[in-house]
Amino acid sequence: MIIRMENGTANGWDEPRNAEPWSWRVRRWAAPVAMAVTVAASIGAVQVLAGEPRASGTPARAGEEPRFLLSAGRMGHPAQVRGPEPWFEVRAIRQGGVGGPVDSVRPPSPSAGRVRELVAGPGGDFFAVSSREQPCETRLYRFRLTAGGQVTGIEPLPGGVVPSRVAGLAISPDGDRVAYSTAPCDDGARPRAALTVRELGSGDVRTFGTAGPTLIGEIVWAADNRTVGYTIGDVGPDEPSGTSRPGMSGRDIGNVAVHALDSGLRGADLRGGRVLFQQPDGAGDVSGALMDPDGRTGHGVIRKGDPQDIIFFTFAEGEPMRVTQTIPGEPNTWHLIALTSEDRPRYACLGGIDSFGRAANGRFQASPYGVRDCGTAHAY
């Protein structure tokens, strides 16, 4: 799906042809040249979603609308609202827009930190990722909503405090385990990818890593509740390359691959998972690549050229990628893309090939927190 905006005015929606069971949704902005770099930096990692998260645990019926919007911190300009900053808010969604808060939630403890992600899980559960820099630690919480939208039953997940940053939270379809990416607070220009799987019943934790400066993203569970899919991308050397764009810092990201890993293994390397997709030489910059629920196939987006063509593709284990559609690039135009699965919710914070939002246009941006998704979630 494509939306084109010129000078802030929407020009309409176009449906892509030859749509797959999932659909592509593309927002396209036309902007003056002076704004182009700012827009590109602000959208950072491509937003990749697999179904709107919904509390019922089932896909939305035709015409079903969300009832509540959960947002980290406070919505709106702080100067317009008095009182302390909430941990997160719940607002009712009414015809014509979002209403006032029905619940303003305070942190469950002084050490809870700041909410970074809110993700809807199966069976009406919601999950919050909350972290702080000093000391560097993250806490994960689970809670529910009443029929009126009030938050109830906030409790920390078994397994304790994570001594690092956390991003890209994904909940298994049966609700028994979660997976997420971790990163040290001091990793700076040398990103290190790690994937953690946590059993919610026992609190048992398994961590999978890999050598070299790498990024991990697009963490999502297969329907079997055991297989975890994710992307890995290598980050190049510190020296700037000739492809560096004005106003943007960082290093080239390449060798992006989608892996599927048996989460029950111990001591496995992230690169030890089955390879479902490998970025071909000269293909362009992979913005997103997502494993499907079957754990064998998937779909993704590549940006190539200047102005950038947007290339949509599918992949399957043991087969080459297949291009399904190409949107030609246009000068001073930027695209925000969402890969949308229409058959089932995926209960995951999916935001591009780096869960921490530090990837943009094939480059790594060494910042404490880049542009990250999942600051909001919906309840149906």
LODRENRO-914773 format. One record per residue (C-alpha): x, z, y; residue number from 1; residue in three letters; chain. Coordinates in Angstrom, 3 decimals, decimal comma, always signed. Each point is the difference from the previous one (the first is absolute). Last residue first. Layout:
{{X; Z; Y}; NUM; 'Ala'; 'A'},
...
// end
This chain:
{{-8,656; +20,679; -4,642}; 380; 'Tyr'; 'A'},
{{+3,076; +1,804; +1,378}; 379; 'Ala'; 'A'},
{{+2,626; -1,994; +1,877}; 378; 'His'; 'A'},
{{+3,706; +0,635; +0,550}; 377; 'Ala'; 'A'},
{{+2,286; +0,102; +3,040}; 376; 'Thr'; 'A'},
{{+3,711; +0,466; +0,662}; 375; 'Gly'; 'A'},
{{+0,337; -2,162; -3,072}; 374; 'Cys'; 'A'},
{{+2,419; -2,545; +1,426}; 373; 'Asp'; 'A'},
{{+3,464; +0,487; +1,380}; 372; 'Arg'; 'A'},
{{+1,877; -1,642; +2,862}; 371; 'Val'; 'A'},
{{+3,499; +1,396; -0,267}; 370; 'Gly'; 'A'},
{{+0,996; +3,608; -0,451}; 369; 'Tyr'; 'A'},
{{+3,502; +1,377; +0,404}; 368; 'Pro'; 'A'},
{{+1,321; -3,406; +1,093}; 367; 'Ser'; 'A'},
{{+2,451; -2,379; -1,626}; 366; 'Ala'; 'A'},
{{-1,831; -3,303; +0,272}; 365; 'Gln'; 'A'},
{{+0,556; -2,212; -3,043}; 364; 'Phe'; 'A'},
{{-0,541; -3,713; +0,513}; 363; 'Arg'; 'A'},
{{-2,041; -2,645; -1,823}; 362; 'Gly'; 'A'},
{{-2,535; -0,350; +2,777}; 361; 'Asn'; 'A'},
{{-0,547; +3,748; +0,252}; 360; 'Ala'; 'A'},
{{+0,913; +2,737; -2,482}; 359; 'Ala'; 'A'},
{{+0,222; +3,664; +1,043}; 358; 'Arg'; 'A'},
{{-3,586; +0,932; -0,818}; 357; 'Gly'; 'A'},
{{+0,794; +3,039; -2,131}; 356; 'Phe'; 'A'},
{{-1,546; -1,510; -3,128}; 355; 'Ser'; 'A'},
{{+2,353; -2,974; +0,296}; 354; 'Asp'; 'A'},
{{-1,137; -3,293; -1,550}; 353; 'Ile'; 'A'},
{{-3,326; +0,036; +1,776}; 352; 'Gly'; 'A'},
{{-2,608; +2,613; +0,829}; 351; 'Gly'; 'A'},
{{-1,903; +1,189; -3,046}; 350; 'Leu'; 'A'},
{{-1,334; +3,544; +0,073}; 349; 'Cys'; 'A'},
{{-1,693; +0,110; -3,386}; 348; 'Ala'; 'A'},
{{-3,335; +0,818; -1,609}; 347; 'Tyr'; 'A'},
{{-0,326; -3,489; -1,575}; 346; 'Arg'; 'A'},
{{-3,698; -0,602; +0,584}; 345; 'Pro'; 'A'},
{{-1,670; -2,501; -2,328}; 344; 'Arg'; 'A'},
{{-1,133; -3,649; -0,153}; 343; 'Asp'; 'A'},
{{+0,637; -1,263; +3,514}; 342; 'Glu'; 'A'},
{{+3,757; +0,260; +0,278}; 341; 'Ser'; 'A'},
{{+1,153; -0,629; +3,563}; 340; 'Thr'; 'A'},
{{+3,383; -1,185; +1,145}; 339; 'Leu'; 'A'},
{{+0,119; +0,771; +3,714}; 338; 'Ala'; 'A'},
{{+1,940; -2,102; +2,470}; 337; 'Ile'; 'A'},
{{+0,854; +0,414; +3,662}; 336; 'Leu'; 'A'},
{{+1,063; -3,330; +1,447}; 335; 'His'; 'A'},
{{+1,858; -0,784; +3,175}; 334; 'Trp'; 'A'},
{{-0,232; -3,023; +2,277}; 333; 'Thr'; 'A'},
{{+2,445; -0,932; +2,775}; 332; 'Asn'; 'A'},
{{+0,535; -3,466; -1,532}; 331; 'Pro'; 'A'},
{{-2,166; -0,861; -3,018}; 330; 'Glu'; 'A'},
{{+0,959; +0,307; -3,649}; 329; 'Gly'; 'A'},
{{-1,810; -1,968; -2,693}; 328; 'Pro'; 'A'},
{{-2,279; +2,029; -2,296}; 327; 'Ile'; 'A'},
{{+0,961; -0,656; -3,614}; 326; 'Thr'; 'A'},
{{-2,177; +0,584; -3,058}; 325; 'Gln'; 'A'},
{{+0,255; +0,622; -3,741}; 324; 'Thr'; 'A'},
{{+3,756; -0,132; -0,586}; 323; 'Val'; 'A'},
{{+0,792; +0,831; -3,628}; 322; 'Arg'; 'A'},
{{+2,884; +2,321; -0,861}; 321; 'Met'; 'A'},
{{+1,958; -0,849; -3,149}; 320; 'Pro'; 'A'},
{{-1,113; +1,476; -3,337}; 319; 'Glu'; 'A'},
{{+1,364; +2,784; -2,220}; 318; 'Gly'; 'A'},
{{-2,357; +2,649; +1,385}; 317; 'Glu'; 'A'},
{{-2,557; -1,554; +2,307}; 316; 'Ala'; 'A'},
{{+0,052; -0,969; +3,661}; 315; 'Phe'; 'A'},
{{-2,354; -1,097; +2,743}; 314; 'Thr'; 'A'},
{{+0,851; -1,442; +3,390}; 313; 'Phe'; 'A'},
{{-1,027; -0,078; +3,641}; 312; 'Phe'; 'A'},
{{+2,352; -1,675; +2,472}; 311; 'Ile'; 'A'},
{{-0,235; +0,751; +3,720}; 310; 'Ile'; 'A'},
{{+2,059; -2,498; +1,989}; 309; 'Asp'; 'A'},
{{+2,038; +1,651; +2,718}; 308; 'Gln'; 'A'},
{{+0,799; -1,729; +3,258}; 307; 'Pro'; 'A'},
{{+2,817; +0,019; -0,888}; 306; 'Asp'; 'A'},
{{+0,320; -0,293; -3,758}; 305; 'Gly'; 'A'},
{{-1,327; +2,001; -2,936}; 304; 'Lys'; 'A'},
{{-2,287; +2,976; -0,555}; 303; 'Arg'; 'A'},
{{-0,877; +0,852; -3,608}; 302; 'Ile'; 'A'},
{{-3,141; +1,750; -1,250}; 301; 'Val'; 'A'},
{{-0,938; +1,457; -3,369}; 300; 'Gly'; 'A'},
{{-2,019; -0,036; -3,191}; 299; 'His'; 'A'},
{{+0,051; +1,713; -3,371}; 298; 'Gly'; 'A'},
{{+0,187; -0,309; -3,771}; 297; 'Thr'; 'A'},
{{+1,094; +2,136; -2,945}; 296; 'Arg'; 'A'},
{{-1,146; +3,583; +0,665}; 295; 'Gly'; 'A'},
{{-3,660; -0,926; -0,568}; 294; 'Asp'; 'A'},
{{-0,968; +1,779; +3,240}; 293; 'Pro'; 'A'},
{{+1,836; -2,610; +2,138}; 292; 'Asp'; 'A'},
{{+3,535; +0,556; +1,280}; 291; 'Met'; 'A'},
{{+0,436; -0,562; +3,738}; 290; 'Leu'; 'A'},
{{+2,530; -2,016; +1,965}; 289; 'Ala'; 'A'},
{{+0,374; +0,345; +3,768}; 288; 'Gly'; 'A'},
{{+2,000; -1,438; +2,862}; 287; 'Ser'; 'A'},
{{+2,454; -2,030; -2,084}; 286; 'Val'; 'A'},
{{+2,295; -1,873; +2,395}; 285; 'Asp'; 'A'},
{{+0,628; -3,664; -0,815}; 284; 'Gly'; 'A'},
{{+0,219; -1,949; -3,281}; 283; 'Ala'; 'A'},
{{+3,676; -0,904; +0,393}; 282; 'Gly'; 'A'},
{{+0,976; +1,566; -3,311}; 281; 'Asp'; 'A'},
{{-3,057; +1,122; -1,975}; 280; 'Pro'; 'A'},
{{-1,235; +3,606; +0,428}; 279; 'Gln'; 'A'},
{{-0,461; +1,462; -3,491}; 278; 'Gln'; 'A'},
{{-3,442; +0,820; -1,397}; 277; 'Phe'; 'A'},
{{-1,365; +1,907; -3,016}; 276; 'Leu'; 'A'},
{{+3,266; +1,639; -1,057}; 275; 'Val'; 'A'},
{{-0,613; +2,713; -2,619}; 274; 'Arg'; 'A'},
{{+1,406; +3,325; +1,139}; 273; 'Gly'; 'A'},
{{+3,701; +0,730; -0,352}; 272; 'Gly'; 'A'},
{{+0,686; -0,758; +3,653}; 271; 'Arg'; 'A'},
{{-1,445; +3,379; +0,931}; 270; 'Leu'; 'A'},
{{+2,446; +1,612; -2,422}; 269; 'Asp'; 'A'},
{{-1,395; +2,075; -2,860}; 268; 'Ala'; 'A'},
{{+1,029; +3,609; -0,572}; 267; 'Gly'; 'A'},
{{-3,360; +0,975; -1,418}; 266; 'Arg'; 'A'},
{{-2,726; -2,352; -1,143}; 265; 'Leu'; 'A'},
{{-3,682; +0,839; +0,367}; 264; 'Gly'; 'A'},
{{-0,326; -2,066; +3,170}; 263; 'Ser'; 'A'},
{{+0,413; -3,257; -1,935}; 262; 'Asp'; 'A'},
{{+1,241; -2,266; +2,778}; 261; 'Leu'; 'A'},
{{-1,312; -3,285; +1,420}; 260; 'Ala'; 'A'},
{{+2,407; -1,715; +2,395}; 259; 'His'; 'A'},
{{-0,550; -2,324; +2,955}; 258; 'Val'; 'A'},
{{+3,182; -1,481; +1,457}; 257; 'Ala'; 'A'},
{{+1,504; -0,513; +3,436}; 256; 'Val'; 'A'},
{{+3,528; -1,391; -0,253}; 255; 'Asn'; 'A'},
{{+0,367; +0,198; +3,778}; 254; 'Gly'; 'A'},
{{-0,306; +2,168; +3,094}; 253; 'Ile'; 'A'},
{{+2,331; -0,868; +2,885}; 252; 'Asp'; 'A'},
{{+1,234; +2,742; +2,274}; 251; 'Arg'; 'A'},
{{-1,335; +2,035; +2,901}; 250; 'Gly'; 'A'},
{{-0,723; -0,387; +3,674}; 249; 'Ser'; 'A'},
{{-2,733; -1,850; +1,863}; 248; 'Met'; 'A'},
{{-0,121; -0,880; +3,702}; 247; 'Gly'; 'A'},
{{+1,183; -3,560; -0,531}; 246; 'Pro'; 'A'},
{{-0,202; -1,153; -3,633}; 245; 'Arg'; 'A'},
{{+2,879; +0,321; -2,445}; 244; 'Ser'; 'A'},
{{+0,363; -3,136; -2,143}; 243; 'Thr'; 'A'},
{{+3,697; -0,372; +0,809}; 242; 'Gly'; 'A'},
{{+0,712; +3,240; -1,758}; 241; 'Ser'; 'A'},
{{+0,884; +3,396; +1,385}; 240; 'Pro'; 'A'},
{{+2,658; +1,932; -1,964}; 239; 'Glu'; 'A'},
{{-1,363; +3,010; -1,880}; 238; 'Asp'; 'A'},
{{-0,168; -1,751; -3,348}; 237; 'Pro'; 'A'},
{{-3,218; -1,205; -1,659}; 236; 'Gly'; 'A'},
{{-3,049; +1,959; -1,147}; 235; 'Val'; 'A'},
{{-1,278; -0,740; -3,511}; 234; 'Asp'; 'A'},
{{-3,759; -0,071; -0,569}; 233; 'Gly'; 'A'},
{{-1,983; +1,722; -2,745}; 232; 'Ile'; 'A'},
{{-3,746; -0,480; -0,398}; 231; 'Thr'; 'A'},
{{-2,301; +2,281; -1,965}; 230; 'Tyr'; 'A'},
{{-2,253; +0,208; -3,060}; 229; 'Gly'; 'A'},
{{-0,680; +3,168; -1,970}; 228; 'Val'; 'A'},
{{-1,228; -0,209; -3,610}; 227; 'Thr'; 'A'},
{{-1,616; +3,097; -1,543}; 226; 'Arg'; 'A'},
{{-3,577; +0,170; +1,297}; 225; 'Asn'; 'A'},
{{-0,878; -3,107; -2,114}; 224; 'Asp'; 'A'},
{{-1,712; -1,583; +3,021}; 223; 'Ala'; 'A'},
{{+3,368; -0,573; +1,659}; 222; 'Ala'; 'A'},
{{+1,217; +2,345; +2,699}; 221; 'Trp'; 'A'},
{{+1,306; -1,018; +3,425}; 220; 'Val'; 'A'},
{{+3,177; +0,371; +2,062}; 219; 'Ile'; 'A'},
{{+0,311; -2,904; +2,444}; 218; 'Glu'; 'A'},
{{+3,391; +1,211; +1,237}; 217; 'Gly'; 'A'},
{{+3,600; +0,794; -0,853}; 216; 'Ile'; 'A'},
{{+3,041; -0,736; +2,142}; 215; 'Leu'; 'A'},
{{+3,613; -0,223; -1,125}; 214; 'Thr'; 'A'},
{{+3,546; +0,923; +0,989}; 213; 'Pro'; 'A'},
{{+1,887; +0,152; -3,305}; 212; 'Gly'; 'A'},
{{-0,780; +1,592; -3,355}; 211; 'Ala'; 'A'},
{{-3,448; +0,745; -1,398}; 210; 'Thr'; 'A'},
{{-2,372; +2,925; -0,289}; 209; 'Gly'; 'A'},
{{-2,812; +1,326; -2,181}; 208; 'Phe'; 'A'},
{{-1,361; +3,523; +0,368}; 207; 'Thr'; 'A'},
{{-2,189; +1,854; -2,495}; 206; 'Arg'; 'A'},
{{-2,008; +3,084; +1,027}; 205; 'Val'; 'A'},
{{-2,133; +2,306; -2,172}; 204; 'Asp'; 'A'},
{{-2,631; +1,806; +2,095}; 203; 'Gly'; 'A'},
{{-1,930; +0,740; -3,178}; 202; 'Ser'; 'A'},
{{-3,420; -1,390; +0,878}; 201; 'Gly'; 'A'},
{{+0,902; -2,230; +2,943}; 200; 'Leu'; 'A'},
{{+2,837; -1,778; -1,800}; 199; 'Glu'; 'A'},
{{+2,436; -1,252; +2,629}; 198; 'Arg'; 'A'},
{{+1,767; -3,375; -0,033}; 197; 'Val'; 'A'},
{{+2,868; -0,442; +2,468}; 196; 'Thr'; 'A'},
{{+1,548; -3,294; +1,100}; 195; 'Leu'; 'A'},
{{+3,352; -0,197; +1,755}; 194; 'Ala'; 'A'},
{{+1,494; -2,569; +2,343}; 193; 'Ala'; 'A'},
{{+3,063; +0,820; +2,066}; 192; 'Arg'; 'A'},
{{+0,256; -1,278; +3,548}; 191; 'Pro'; 'A'},
{{+3,496; -0,128; +1,516}; 190; 'Arg'; 'A'},
{{-0,617; -0,506; +3,744}; 189; 'Ala'; 'A'},
{{-1,427; +3,478; +0,454}; 188; 'Gly'; 'A'},
{{-0,245; +1,878; -3,332}; 187; 'Asp'; 'A'},
{{-0,067; +3,350; +1,848}; 186; 'Asp'; 'A'},
{{-3,613; +1,016; -0,669}; 185; 'Cys'; 'A'},
{{+0,484; -0,855; -3,665}; 184; 'Pro'; 'A'},
{{-2,505; -2,522; -1,367}; 183; 'Ala'; 'A'},
{{-2,795; +0,324; -2,537}; 182; 'Thr'; 'A'},
{{-2,508; -2,548; -1,295}; 181; 'Ser'; 'A'},
{{-3,250; +1,042; -1,624}; 180; 'Tyr'; 'A'},
{{-1,859; +0,276; -3,300}; 179; 'Ala'; 'A'},
{{-3,006; +2,159; -0,854}; 178; 'Val'; 'A'},
{{-1,427; +1,249; -3,253}; 177; 'Arg'; 'A'},
{{-3,241; +0,980; -1,768}; 176; 'Asp'; 'A'},
{{-2,512; -1,700; +2,313}; 175; 'Gly'; 'A'},
{{-1,237; -2,376; -2,726}; 174; 'Asp'; 'A'},
{{+0,734; -3,027; +2,202}; 173; 'Pro'; 'A'},
{{+3,545; +1,255; +0,710}; 172; 'Ser'; 'A'},
{{+0,631; +1,103; +3,591}; 171; 'Ile'; 'A'},
{{+2,470; -1,814; +2,276}; 170; 'Ala'; 'A'},
{{+1,905; +1,537; +2,940}; 169; 'Leu'; 'A'},
{{+2,180; -2,490; +1,887}; 168; 'Gly'; 'A'},
{{+2,078; +2,533; +1,921}; 167; 'Ala'; 'A'},
{{+1,910; +3,257; -0,481}; 166; 'Val'; 'A'},
{{+2,889; +1,458; +2,010}; 165; 'Arg'; 'A'},
{{+2,338; +2,400; -1,726}; 164; 'Ser'; 'A'},
{{+0,131; +3,452; -1,648}; 163; 'Pro'; 'A'},
{{-3,392; -0,426; -1,771}; 162; 'Val'; 'A'},
{{-1,882; +3,318; -0,098}; 161; 'Val'; 'A'},
{{-1,571; +1,169; -3,232}; 160; 'Gly'; 'A'},
{{-1,059; -1,696; -3,210}; 159; 'Gly'; 'A'},
{{-3,710; +0,684; -0,010}; 158; 'Pro'; 'A'},
{{-1,808; -1,600; +2,945}; 157; 'Leu'; 'A'},
{{-0,732; +2,237; +2,956}; 156; 'Pro'; 'A'},
{{-3,638; +1,020; +0,541}; 155; 'Glu'; 'A'},
{{-2,699; -0,867; +2,534}; 154; 'Ile'; 'A'},
{{-3,358; +0,894; -1,568}; 153; 'Gly'; 'A'},
{{-2,376; -1,241; +2,684}; 152; 'Thr'; 'A'},
{{-0,004; -2,447; +2,891}; 151; 'Val'; 'A'},
{{-3,337; -0,468; +1,727}; 150; 'Gln'; 'A'},
{{-1,532; -3,502; -0,128}; 149; 'Gly'; 'A'},
{{-3,671; +0,981; -0,270}; 148; 'Gly'; 'A'},
{{-0,195; -0,722; -3,717}; 147; 'Ala'; 'A'},
{{+3,043; +2,228; -0,450}; 146; 'Thr'; 'A'},
{{+3,476; -1,501; -0,014}; 145; 'Leu'; 'A'},
{{+2,803; +0,655; -2,496}; 144; 'Arg'; 'A'},
{{+3,591; +1,188; +0,029}; 143; 'Phe'; 'A'},
{{+3,464; -0,651; -1,479}; 142; 'Arg'; 'A'},
{{+3,309; +0,829; +1,622}; 141; 'Tyr'; 'A'},
{{+3,581; -1,268; -0,116}; 140; 'Leu'; 'A'},
{{+2,804; +1,794; +1,803}; 139; 'Arg'; 'A'},
{{+3,114; -1,622; +1,420}; 138; 'Thr'; 'A'},
{{+3,385; +1,397; +0,947}; 137; 'Glu'; 'A'},
{{+2,946; -0,467; +2,376}; 136; 'Cys'; 'A'},
{{+0,404; +3,431; +1,576}; 135; 'Pro'; 'A'},
{{-0,356; -0,854; +2,773}; 134; 'Gln'; 'A'},
{{-1,424; -3,538; -0,340}; 133; 'Glu'; 'A'},
{{-3,584; +0,780; -0,953}; 132; 'Arg'; 'A'},
{{-2,430; -1,479; -2,505}; 131; 'Ser'; 'A'},
{{-3,648; -0,328; -0,992}; 130; 'Ser'; 'A'},
{{-1,366; -2,434; -2,577}; 129; 'Val'; 'A'},
{{-3,750; +0,465; -0,364}; 128; 'Ala'; 'A'},
{{-2,170; -0,857; -3,013}; 127; 'Phe'; 'A'},
{{-3,740; -0,484; -0,336}; 126; 'Phe'; 'A'},
{{-2,110; +0,625; -3,088}; 125; 'Asp'; 'A'},
{{-3,486; -1,476; -0,419}; 124; 'Gly'; 'A'},
{{+0,393; -0,912; -3,667}; 123; 'Gly'; 'A'},
{{+2,901; -2,390; +0,515}; 122; 'Pro'; 'A'},
{{+2,424; +0,263; +2,922}; 121; 'Gly'; 'A'},
{{-0,197; -0,594; +3,734}; 120; 'Ala'; 'A'},
{{+3,332; +0,002; +1,829}; 119; 'Val'; 'A'},
{{+1,037; +1,747; +3,210}; 118; 'Leu'; 'A'},
{{+3,619; -0,472; +1,065}; 117; 'Glu'; 'A'},
{{+2,410; +1,542; +2,510}; 116; 'Arg'; 'A'},
{{-1,617; +3,383; +0,614}; 115; 'Val'; 'A'},
{{+2,381; +2,197; +2,000}; 114; 'Arg'; 'A'},
{{+1,606; +3,153; -1,329}; 113; 'Gly'; 'A'},
{{-1,537; +2,398; -2,527}; 112; 'Ala'; 'A'},
{{+2,419; +2,817; +0,807}; 111; 'Ser'; 'A'},
{{-2,381; +1,818; +2,357}; 110; 'Pro'; 'A'},
{{-2,621; +0,032; -2,803}; 109; 'Ser'; 'A'},
{{-3,307; -1,729; -0,830}; 108; 'Pro'; 'A'},
{{+0,468; -2,243; +3,054}; 107; 'Pro'; 'A'},
{{-3,157; -0,149; +2,171}; 106; 'Arg'; 'A'},
{{-2,809; -2,401; -0,780}; 105; 'Val'; 'A'},
{{-2,377; -1,356; +2,606}; 104; 'Ser'; 'A'},
{{-3,324; -0,733; -1,674}; 103; 'Asp'; 'A'},
{{-3,038; -2,026; +1,077}; 102; 'Val'; 'A'},
{{+2,097; -1,764; +2,630}; 101; 'Pro'; 'A'},
{{-1,792; -2,265; +2,469}; 100; 'Gly'; 'A'},
{{-1,445; -3,371; -0,885}; 99; 'Gly'; 'A'},
{{+1,626; -3,156; -1,307}; 98; 'Val'; 'A'},
{{-1,652; -3,318; +0,786}; 97; 'Gly'; 'A'},
{{-3,155; -2,007; +0,556}; 96; 'Gly'; 'A'},
{{-2,041; +1,378; -2,837}; 95; 'Gln'; 'A'},
{{+1,503; +3,347; -0,848}; 94; 'Arg'; 'A'},
{{+3,233; +1,078; -1,596}; 93; 'Ile'; 'A'},
{{+0,355; +3,780; +0,012}; 92; 'Ala'; 'A'},
{{+3,401; +1,404; +0,863}; 91; 'Arg'; 'A'},
{{+2,356; +2,129; -2,083}; 90; 'Val'; 'A'},
{{+3,154; +1,220; +1,722}; 89; 'Glu'; 'A'},
{{+3,542; +0,832; -1,063}; 88; 'Phe'; 'A'},
{{+2,537; +2,736; +0,601}; 87; 'Trp'; 'A'},
{{-1,779; +0,557; +3,284}; 86; 'Pro'; 'A'},
{{+1,885; +0,093; +3,355}; 85; 'Glu'; 'A'},
{{-0,889; +3,146; +1,890}; 84; 'Pro'; 'A'},
{{-2,839; +0,045; +2,519}; 83; 'Gly'; 'A'},
{{-1,234; -2,401; +2,629}; 82; 'Arg'; 'A'},
{{-0,782; -3,681; -0,444}; 81; 'Val'; 'A'},
{{+0,372; -2,847; +2,515}; 80; 'Gln'; 'A'},
{{+3,680; +0,646; +0,665}; 79; 'Ala'; 'A'},
{{+0,736; -0,437; -3,727}; 78; 'Pro'; 'A'},
{{-1,187; -3,652; +0,120}; 77; 'His'; 'A'},
{{-2,218; -0,893; -2,927}; 76; 'Gly'; 'A'},
{{+0,064; +1,032; -3,644}; 75; 'Met'; 'A'},
{{+1,682; +3,287; -0,751}; 74; 'Arg'; 'A'},
{{+2,532; +0,668; -2,729}; 73; 'Gly'; 'A'},
{{-0,307; -1,983; -3,221}; 72; 'Ala'; 'A'},
{{-3,342; -1,792; -0,229}; 71; 'Ser'; 'A'},
{{-2,942; +0,274; -2,393}; 70; 'Leu'; 'A'},
{{-2,897; -2,379; +0,648}; 69; 'Leu'; 'A'},
{{-3,412; +0,825; -1,402}; 68; 'Phe'; 'A'},
{{-3,076; -1,820; -1,290}; 67; 'Arg'; 'A'},
{{+1,624; -3,225; -1,211}; 66; 'Pro'; 'A'},
{{-2,351; -2,976; -0,312}; 65; 'Glu'; 'A'},
{{-1,627; -1,492; -3,064}; 64; 'Glu'; 'A'},
{{-1,411; -3,494; +0,644}; 63; 'Gly'; 'A'},
{{+0,771; -1,288; -3,470}; 62; 'Ala'; 'A'},
{{+1,071; +2,959; -2,094}; 61; 'Arg'; 'A'},
{{+3,335; +1,601; +0,748}; 60; 'Ala'; 'A'},
{{+2,392; +0,222; -2,899}; 59; 'Pro'; 'A'},
{{-0,122; +3,156; -2,113}; 58; 'Thr'; 'A'},
{{+1,818; +3,335; +0,303}; 57; 'Gly'; 'A'},
{{-2,782; +1,449; +2,143}; 56; 'Ser'; 'A'},
{{+2,456; +1,154; +2,649}; 55; 'Ala'; 'A'},
{{+0,947; -3,479; +1,096}; 54; 'Arg'; 'A'},
{{+3,369; -1,548; +0,660}; 53; 'Pro'; 'A'},
{{-0,485; -3,537; +1,305}; 52; 'Glu'; 'A'},
{{+1,251; -2,482; -2,546}; 51; 'Gly'; 'A'},
{{+3,602; -0,867; -0,633}; 50; 'Ala'; 'A'},
{{+1,624; +0,173; +3,403}; 49; 'Leu'; 'A'},
{{+3,175; -1,593; +1,255}; 48; 'Val'; 'A'},
{{+0,882; +0,543; +3,646}; 47; 'Gln'; 'A'},
{{+3,069; -2,017; +0,806}; 46; 'Val'; 'A'},
{{+2,842; +2,215; +1,098}; 45; 'Ala'; 'A'},
{{+0,732; -0,066; +3,696}; 44; 'Gly'; 'A'},
{{-3,285; -0,509; +1,865}; 43; 'Ile'; 'A'},
{{+1,551; +1,469; +3,124}; 42; 'Ser'; 'A'},
{{+3,301; -1,810; -0,319}; 41; 'Ala'; 'A'},
{{-1,643; -3,403; -0,244}; 40; 'Ala'; 'A'},
{{-2,306; +0,756; +2,915}; 39; 'Val'; 'A'},
{{+2,890; +1,151; +2,171}; 38; 'Thr'; 'A'},
{{+2,076; -3,054; -0,920}; 37; 'Val'; 'A'},
{{-2,865; -2,339; +0,906}; 36; 'Ala'; 'A'},
{{-1,040; +1,606; +3,266}; 35; 'Met'; 'A'},
{{+2,394; -1,903; +2,241}; 34; 'Ala'; 'A'},
{{-0,874; -3,208; -1,845}; 33; 'Val'; 'A'},
{{-3,645; +0,354; +0,942}; 32; 'Pro'; 'A'},
{{-2,311; +0,893; -2,875}; 31; 'Ala'; 'A'},
{{-2,142; -1,755; -2,592}; 30; 'Ala'; 'A'},
{{-1,030; +2,552; -2,611}; 29; 'Trp'; 'A'},
{{-0,987; -0,759; -3,583}; 28; 'Arg'; 'A'},
{{-1,722; +2,431; -2,325}; 27; 'Arg'; 'A'},
{{+0,218; -1,113; -3,597}; 26; 'Val'; 'A'},
{{-2,151; +1,127; -2,893}; 25; 'Arg'; 'A'},
{{+0,827; -1,436; -3,395}; 24; 'Trp'; 'A'},
{{-2,494; +0,477; -2,767}; 23; 'Ser'; 'A'},
{{+0,074; +1,419; -3,507}; 22; 'Trp'; 'A'},
{{-1,843; -1,887; -2,738}; 21; 'Pro'; 'A'},
{{+1,945; -3,049; +1,358}; 20; 'Glu'; 'A'},
{{-1,091; -2,030; +3,008}; 19; 'Ala'; 'A'},
{{+0,393; -3,780; -0,170}; 18; 'Asn'; 'A'},
{{-0,645; -0,340; +3,715}; 17; 'Arg'; 'A'},
{{+0,748; +2,690; +2,507}; 16; 'Pro'; 'A'},
{{-2,977; +1,346; +1,971}; 15; 'Glu'; 'A'},
{{+0,156; -0,465; +3,738}; 14; 'Asp'; 'A'},
{{-0,996; +2,656; +2,507}; 13; 'Trp'; 'A'},
{{-0,597; -0,427; +3,712}; 12; 'Gly'; 'A'},
{{+1,760; -0,420; +3,321}; 11; 'Asn'; 'A'},
{{+0,440; +3,664; +0,819}; 10; 'Ala'; 'A'},
{{+0,899; +0,714; +3,601}; 9; 'Thr'; 'A'},
{{+3,052; +2,122; +0,861}; 8; 'Gly'; 'A'},
{{+1,789; -2,696; +1,998}; 7; 'Asn'; 'A'},
{{-0,332; -2,336; -2,975}; 6; 'Glu'; 'A'},
{{-1,004; +1,500; -3,331}; 5; 'Met'; 'A'},
{{-0,274; -1,815; -3,312}; 4; 'Arg'; 'A'},
{{-1,571; +1,650; -3,025}; 3; 'Ile'; 'A'},
{{+0,736; -1,295; -3,463}; 2; 'Ile'; 'A'},
{{-1,431; +0,979; -3,387}; 1; 'Met'; 'A'},
// end
